[in-house]
Amino acid sequence: MKTCKCWAAALIAVLLLPGVAARADTAAEAYQKGISCFEKQDFDAAITAFSEAIRLDPKNADAHYQRGNAYGNEDEYDKAIADYTEAVRLNPKCAGAYCGRGCAYGNKGEYDKAIADYTKVIWLAPKYALAYYNRGQAYSKKGDKAKAEADFAEAKKLGFKGKE
């Protein structure tokens, strides 16, 4: 069972993107096809499309990020972490990639790494309530109740409506 909600947030984010091409002749078309597949929760097809986008444009940080999201939804955390790490290398300000990688680390039980990534998200986007909530979850799993409660309170203050 997944312990965080980054991939759900990513799905909501991709729903705001425009329509997609039927065939992938360019990296952009392959990327858009991946988004369409992700929207339909066809994560295997999304991975294939994002892989094609990456083959055509290896420096596309967004394609690495989105493929990481798809891998995360398939519980392939090591592959997700590799893609998020590449997305961060290509775009060090990609808060979503740090958040996704934090989710993957958390789901693997690597809470210190998850906390480090969520802390980076908070540094990049201080009002990102989900990052506080997810970091609180990681602190809670480590048994640090005080830090967990502080993060849950900050997430709530910022408008997060999830469960604690």
Backbone hydrogen bonds, N-H to C=O, Kabsch-Sander energy under -0.5 kcal/mol:
donor,donor_aa,acceptor,acceptor_aa,energy
9,A,5,K,-2.0
10,A,6,C,-2.3
11,L,7,W,-2.0
12,I,8,A,-2.1
13,A,9,A,-2.3
14,V,10,A,-2.2
15,L,11,L,-1.3
16,L,13,A,-1.2
17,L,14,V,-1.7
25,D,23,R,-1.0
30,A,26,T,-2.4
31,Y,27,A,-2.7
32,Q,28,A,-2.5
33,K,29,E,-2.3
34,G,30,A,-2.2
35,I,31,Y,-2.2
36,S,32,Q,-2.4
37,C,33,K,-2.5
38,F,34,G,-2.6
39,E,35,I,-2.7
40,K,36,S,-1.5
41,Q,38,F,-1.8
42,D,37,C,-2.8
43,F,41,Q,-1.2
46,A,42,D,-2.1
47,I,43,F,-2.6
48,T,44,D,-2.1
49,A,45,A,-2.5
50,F,46,A,-3.1
51,S,47,I,-2.4
52,E,48,T,-1.9
53,A,49,A,-2.3
54,I,50,F,-2.4
55,R,51,S,-2.4
56,L,52,E,-2.3
57,D,53,A,-1.9
60,N,57,D,-1.9
61,A,59,K,-1.3
64,H,60,N,-1.7
65,Y,61,A,-2.6
66,Q,62,D,-2.9
67,R,63,A,-2.4
68,G,64,H,-2.3
69,N,65,Y,-1.9
70,A,66,Q,-2.3
71,Y,67,R,-2.9
72,G,68,G,-2.5
73,N,69,N,-1.9
74,E,70,A,-1.0
74,E,71,Y,-0.7
75,D,72,G,-1.6
76,E,71,Y,-2.6
77,Y,75,D,-1.1
80,A,76,E,-2.2
81,I,77,Y,-2.9
82,A,78,D,-2.1
83,D,79,K,-2.1
84,Y,80,A,-2.9
85,T,81,I,-2.6
86,E,82,A,-1.9
87,A,83,D,-2.5
88,V,84,Y,-2.4
89,R,85,T,-2.1
90,L,86,E,-2.4
91,N,87,A,-2.4
94,C,91,N,-2.1
95,A,93,K,-1.6
97,A,94,C,-0.7
98,Y,94,C,-1.5
99,C,95,A,-2.5
100,G,96,G,-2.9
101,R,97,A,-2.5
102,G,98,Y,-2.4
103,C,99,C,-2.2
104,A,100,G,-2.4
105,Y,101,R,-2.9
106,G,102,G,-2.7
107,N,103,C,-2.7
108,K,104,A,-1.2
108,K,105,Y,-0.6
109,G,106,G,-1.3
110,E,105,Y,-2.7
111,Y,109,G,-1.3
114,A,110,E,-2.0
115,I,111,Y,-2.9
116,A,112,D,-2.1
117,D,113,K,-2.2
118,Y,114,A,-2.7
119,T,115,I,-2.5
120,K,116,A,-1.7
121,V,117,D,-2.2
122,I,118,Y,-2.5
123,W,119,T,-2.0
124,L,120,K,-2.4
125,A,121,V,-3.3
128,Y,125,A,-2.2
129,A,127,K,-1.5
131,A,128,Y,-1.0
132,Y,128,Y,-1.1
133,Y,129,A,-2.4
134,N,130,L,-3.0
135,R,131,A,-2.4
136,G,132,Y,-2.5
137,Q,133,Y,-2.1
138,A,134,N,-2.1
139,Y,135,R,-2.8
140,S,136,G,-2.6
141,K,137,Q,-2.4
142,K,138,A,-1.6
143,G,139,Y,-0.6
143,G,140,S,-1.2
144,D,139,Y,-2.6
145,K,143,G,-1.3
148,A,144,D,-2.2
149,E,145,K,-2.9
150,A,146,A,-2.0
151,D,147,K,-2.2
152,F,148,A,-2.7
153,A,149,E,-2.5
154,E,150,A,-2.1
155,A,151,D,-2.6
156,K,152,F,-2.4
157,K,153,A,-2.6
158,L,154,E,-1.9
159,G,156,K,-1.7
160,F,155,A,-2.9
